[in-house]
Amino acid sequence: MASFFHVYRPEGVNSKYRLIVFDDSKEAFIPLTEFYNDQVKRISESSVIAYLNIMQLQKG
């Protein structure tokens, strides 16, 4: 399983995403980025970040 990390959108960057998830090869991983974008509308941001942090710990 791949590991992931997330970065908040830098100030001044135009994007529909507030947070972008990257895989271990530093490529944007859109499925988890969309997951964050969808879930943050439903549950607290801290809960979504907790889910992403758990995925960060997963290594193949």
Sequence and secondary structure as in RCSB ss.txt:
>XXXX:A:sequence
MASFFHVYRPEGVNSKYRLIVFDDSKEAFIPLTEFYNDQVKRISESSVIAYLNIMQLQKG
>XXXX:A:secstr
   EEEEE  TT   S SEEEEETTS B HHHHHHHHHHTTTS HHHHHHHHHHHHH   
